[in-house]
Amino acid sequence: MKTKNYALLLTIAVGCLLAAPVNADDARVKQMLQTLTGRLRAAETERNTLLSDKAQLEQEKKTLTGKVDALNKQVAEDKAKLDTLDEKQKELDETKESLAKWTAAYEQIQTAARKSDAERSKLASESILLKHRVDDRERKNLELFKTANEILTRYEKFGLGEALSAKEPFTGITRVKLENQVQDYQDKIADERVKPEEKKK
């Protein structure tokens, strides 16, 4: 803008000089021409400086624009990475929550397994005791069966003569013999009988 003003001024000054009367003082005209020429040179120098500054500023603007674009691209990449990290953090949180649930379920299963194992051990020991009782009672039942068969066999062989001699009032030997046998059978049955204390076990 200043360069245009100086060029316009210079043109006006030269025009004035040419239109000035010939008899005007030459020294004065020369001085004015020198002043205007100096101003013109200063304006051209200033114009060249401004053009150089403008080119430098444009170059800096271009460089800064490139840097801004690079930074915007970097920001976009960083945002994408941050979004990915957020997704991974969310997945990690879900995995932790799932792991906590599985751990709790595993502990419940372990507790149930321990209870079941303790119960199984208890039932196994009770089963052994019951098996021993059954074996013992089967043995006693067999002994009672044998005693009952022996009684029936003796009763079958008990004849009329023995019945009469058992009722014989004077000596009573047969009767005592029979009472002793009955007492022996009662003792055997009592020995093999399941006692109330054994039931409580």
TORZA-519851 format. One record per residue (C-alpha): residue in three letters; x, y, z; residue number from 1. Coordinates in nm, 4 decimals, always signed. Layout:
N
residu_X_Y_Z_num
Ala_X_Y_Z_NUM .
...
This chain:
201
residu_X_Y_Z_num
Met_+0.0000_+0.0000_+0.0000_1 .
Lys_+0.2815_+0.2401_+0.0924_2 .
Thr_+0.4652_+0.1515_-0.2297_3 .
Lys_+0.1623_+0.2567_-0.4346_4 .
Asn_+0.1436_+0.5867_-0.2441_5 .
Tyr_+0.5130_+0.6561_-0.3055_6 .
Ala_+0.4844_+0.5717_-0.6743_7 .
Leu_+0.1846_+0.8008_-0.7019_8 .
Leu_+0.3696_+1.0770_-0.5182_9 .
Leu_+0.6731_+1.0318_-0.7405_10 .
Thr_+0.4580_+1.0521_-1.0522_11 .
Ile_+0.2915_+1.3684_-0.9253_12 .
Ala_+0.6274_+1.5210_-0.8329_13 .
Val_+0.7786_+1.4442_-1.1715_14 .
Gly_+0.4710_+1.5861_-1.3385_15 .
Cys_+0.4997_+1.8991_-1.1275_16 .
Leu_+0.8628_+1.9332_-1.2158_17 .
Leu_+0.7940_+1.9003_-1.5807_18 .
Ala_+0.5109_+2.1481_-1.5628_19 .
Ala_+0.7122_+2.3897_-1.3467_20 .
Pro_+0.8400_+2.6961_-1.5182_21 .
Val_+1.1703_+2.6616_-1.6871_22 .
Asn_+1.3143_+2.9485_-1.5031_23 .
Ala_+1.2576_+2.7964_-1.1671_24 .
Asp_+1.5590_+2.7358_-0.9701_25 .
Asp_+1.7396_+2.4201_-1.0938_26 .
Ala_+1.8991_+2.3564_-0.7592_27 .
Arg_+1.5670_+2.3453_-0.5904_28 .
Val_+1.4243_+2.1072_-0.8468_29 .
Lys_+1.7270_+1.8812_-0.8155_30 .
Gln_+1.6947_+1.8753_-0.4428_31 .
Met_+1.3272_+1.7888_-0.4630_32 .
Leu_+1.4008_+1.5189_-0.7208_33 .
Gln_+1.6714_+1.3715_-0.4988_34 .
Thr_+1.4318_+1.3708_-0.2022_35 .
Leu_+1.1631_+1.1990_-0.4051_36 .
Thr_+1.4123_+0.9480_-0.5490_37 .
Gly_+1.5337_+0.8645_-0.1948_38 .
Arg_+1.1785_+0.8169_-0.0827_39 .
Leu_+1.1102_+0.5961_-0.3846_40 .
Arg_+1.4143_+0.3813_-0.3085_41 .
Ala_+1.3131_+0.3558_+0.0573_42 .
Ala_+0.9620_+0.2566_-0.0522_43 .
Glu_+1.1016_-0.0079_-0.2888_44 .
Thr_+1.3312_-0.1405_-0.0149_45 .
Glu_+1.0389_-0.1508_+0.2241_46 .
Arg_+0.8275_-0.3223_-0.0423_47 .
Asn_+1.0984_-0.5850_-0.1008_48 .
Thr_+1.1322_-0.6371_+0.2745_49 .
Leu_+0.7556_-0.6765_+0.3072_50 .
Leu_+0.7468_-0.9208_+0.0149_51 .
Ser_+1.0281_-1.1213_+0.1756_52 .
Asp_+0.8472_-1.1132_+0.5125_53 .
Lys_+0.5257_-1.2178_+0.3382_54 .
Ala_+0.6993_-1.5146_+0.1706_55 .
Gln_+0.8603_-1.6110_+0.5015_56 .
Leu_+0.5239_-1.5833_+0.6811_57 .
Glu_+0.3557_-1.7931_+0.4133_58 .
Gln_+0.6292_-2.0550_+0.4504_59 .
Glu_+0.5851_-2.0477_+0.8293_60 .
Lys_+0.2075_-2.0666_+0.7832_61 .
Lys_+0.2503_-2.3675_+0.5546_62 .
Thr_+0.4862_-2.5315_+0.8062_63 .
Leu_+0.2502_-2.4593_+1.0960_64 .
Thr_-0.0482_-2.5855_+0.8939_65 .
Gly_+0.1440_-2.9090_+0.8321_66 .
Lys_+0.2226_-2.9332_+1.2027_67 .
Val_-0.1431_-2.8661_+1.2940_68 .
Asp_-0.2550_-3.1347_+1.0464_69 .
Ala_+0.0008_-3.3779_+1.1918_70 .
Leu_-0.1158_-3.2934_+1.5444_71 .
Asn_-0.4821_-3.3383_+1.4434_72 .
Lys_-0.3953_-3.6749_+1.2908_73 .
Gln_-0.2035_-3.7698_+1.6073_74 .
Val_-0.5012_-3.6591_+1.8205_75 .
Ala_-0.7346_-3.8751_+1.6083_76 .
Glu_-0.4977_-4.1752_+1.6449_77 .
Asp_-0.4656_-4.1142_+2.0189_78 .
Lys_-0.8446_-4.0908_+2.0491_79 .
Ala_-0.8819_-4.4207_+1.8606_80 .
Lys_-0.6212_-4.5808_+2.0920_81 .
Leu_-0.8029_-4.4385_+2.3946_82 .
Asp_-1.1336_-4.5806_+2.2675_83 .
Thr_-0.9616_-4.9183_+2.2196_84 .
Leu_-0.8167_-4.8961_+2.5710_85 .
Asp_-1.1627_-4.8105_+2.7079_86 .
Glu_-1.3073_-5.1170_+2.5340_87 .
Lys_-1.0251_-5.3348_+2.6675_88 .
Gln_-1.0763_-5.1924_+3.0177_89 .
Lys_-1.4473_-5.2720_+2.9895_90 .
Glu_-1.3650_-5.6274_+2.8765_91 .
Leu_-1.1168_-5.6589_+3.1639_92 .
Asp_-1.3786_-5.5406_+3.4144_93 .
Glu_-1.6304_-5.7907_+3.2739_94 .
Thr_-1.3678_-6.0663_+3.2936_95 .
Lys_-1.2902_-5.9754_+3.6567_96 .
Glu_-1.6612_-5.9809_+3.7410_97 .
Ser_-1.7052_-6.3167_+3.5686_98 .
Leu_-1.3979_-6.4530_+3.7487_99 .
Ala_-1.5387_-6.3390_+4.0837_100 .
Lys_-1.8669_-6.5205_+4.0069_101 .
Trp_-1.6825_-6.8383_+3.9027_102 .
Thr_-1.4670_-6.8215_+4.2164_103 .
Ala_-1.7751_-6.7887_+4.4371_104 .
Ala_-1.9444_-7.0789_+4.2567_105 .
Tyr_-1.6277_-7.2900_+4.2898_106 .
Glu_-1.6105_-7.2198_+4.6636_107 .
Gln_-1.9766_-7.3198_+4.7019_108 .
Ile_-1.9121_-7.6418_+4.5106_109 .
Gln_-1.6039_-7.7105_+4.7241_110 .
Thr_-1.8032_-7.6519_+5.0439_111 .
Ala_-2.0796_-7.8829_+4.9193_112 .
Ala_-1.8180_-8.1441_+4.8207_113 .
Arg_-1.6593_-8.1281_+5.1677_114 .
Lys_-2.0027_-8.1701_+5.3311_115 .
Ser_-2.0856_-8.4553_+5.0958_116 .
Asp_-1.7511_-8.6221_+5.1654_117 .
Ala_-1.8009_-8.5924_+5.5435_118 .
Glu_-2.1528_-8.7311_+5.5091_119 .
Arg_-2.0275_-9.0157_+5.2891_120 .
Ser_-1.7610_-9.1043_+5.5474_121 .
Lys_-2.0198_-9.0987_+5.8250_122 .
Leu_-2.2589_-9.3171_+5.6226_123 .
Ala_-1.9768_-9.5575_+5.5357_124 .
Ser_-1.8875_-9.6038_+5.9049_125 .
Glu_-2.2571_-9.6433_+5.9945_126 .
Ser_-2.2905_-9.8979_+5.7123_127 .
Ile_-1.9982_-10.0995_+5.8537_128 .
Leu_-2.1558_-10.0943_+6.2015_129 .
Leu_-2.4921_-10.2005_+6.0601_130 .
Lys_-2.3293_-10.4825_+5.8626_131 .
His_-2.1618_-10.6086_+6.1803_132 .
Arg_-2.4967_-10.5957_+6.3641_133 .
Val_-2.6729_-10.7810_+6.0829_134 .
Asp_-2.4000_-11.0480_+6.0792_135 .
Asp_-2.4221_-11.0843_+6.4586_136 .
Arg_-2.8012_-11.1096_+6.4513_137 .
Glu_-2.7938_-11.3603_+6.1665_138 .
Arg_-2.5564_-11.5734_+6.3743_139 .
Lys_-2.7824_-11.5445_+6.6816_140 .
Asn_-3.0896_-11.6194_+6.4692_141 .
Leu_-2.9198_-11.9336_+6.3393_142 .
Glu_-2.8402_-12.0406_+6.6954_143 .
Leu_-3.2036_-11.9812_+6.8004_144 .
Phe_-3.3177_-12.1810_+6.4962_145 .
Lys_-3.0932_-12.4707_+6.5985_146 .
Thr_-3.2213_-12.4567_+6.9595_147 .
Ala_-3.5842_-12.4515_+6.8371_148 .
Asn_-3.5201_-12.7490_+6.6094_149 .
Glu_-3.3596_-12.9376_+6.8969_150 .
Ile_-3.6648_-12.8659_+7.1148_151 .
Leu_-3.9003_-12.9838_+6.8386_152 .
Thr_-3.6926_-13.2986_+6.7836_153 .
Arg_-3.7040_-13.3839_+7.1552_154 .
Tyr_-4.0750_-13.3071_+7.1702_155 .
Glu_-4.1332_-13.5354_+6.8703_156 .
Lys_-3.9482_-13.8192_+7.0461_157 .
Phe_-4.1290_-13.7502_+7.3732_158 .
Gly_-4.3357_-14.0658_+7.4090_159 .
Leu_-4.6240_-14.1822_+7.6254_160 .
Gly_-4.3967_-14.3583_+7.8720_161 .
Glu_-4.1938_-14.0474_+7.9289_162 .
Ala_-4.5095_-13.8446_+7.9791_163 .
Leu_-4.6332_-14.0913_+8.2413_164 .
Ser_-4.3009_-14.1059_+8.4209_165 .
Ala_-4.2887_-13.7222_+8.4222_166 .
Lys_-4.6232_-13.7272_+8.6070_167 .
Glu_-4.5086_-13.9943_+8.8452_168 .
Pro_-4.5604_-13.8542_+9.1918_169 .
Phe_-4.3067_-14.0400_+9.4000_170 .
Thr_-3.9596_-13.9954_+9.2581_171 .
Gly_-4.0061_-13.7096_+9.0085_172 .
Ile_-3.6696_-13.7859_+8.8431_173 .
Thr_-3.8036_-13.7506_+8.4891_174 .
Arg_-3.9763_-13.4327_+8.5824_175 .
Val_-3.6520_-13.2834_+8.7203_176 .
Lys_-3.4709_-13.3979_+8.4064_177 .
Leu_-3.7303_-13.2248_+8.1880_178 .
Glu_-3.7215_-12.9080_+8.3970_179 .
Asn_-3.3395_-12.9028_+8.3649_180 .
Gln_-3.3675_-12.9382_+7.9870_181 .
Val_-3.6264_-12.6574_+7.9745_182 .
Gln_-3.3951_-12.4409_+8.1869_183 .
Asp_-3.0986_-12.5160_+7.9525_184 .
Tyr_-3.3099_-12.4183_+7.6501_185 .
Gln_-3.4232_-12.0988_+7.8210_186 .
Asp_-3.0557_-12.0124_+7.8965_187 .
Lys_-2.9542_-12.0774_+7.5354_188 .
Ile_-3.2395_-11.8634_+7.4029_189 .
Ala_-3.1582_-11.5847_+7.6488_190 .
Asp_-2.7887_-11.5927_+7.5434_191 .
Glu_-2.8729_-11.5659_+7.1741_192 .
Arg_-3.1531_-11.3117_+7.2124_193 .
Val_-3.0876_-10.9538_+7.0893_194 .
Lys_-3.0638_-10.7421_+7.4012_195 .
Pro_-3.2169_-10.3916_+7.4370_196 .
Glu_-2.8697_-10.2297_+7.4792_197 .
Glu_-2.7628_-10.3707_+7.1402_198 .
Lys_-3.0676_-10.2118_+6.9757_199 .
Lys_-2.9713_-9.8696_+7.1076_200 .
Lys_-2.6232_-9.8773_+6.9517_201 .
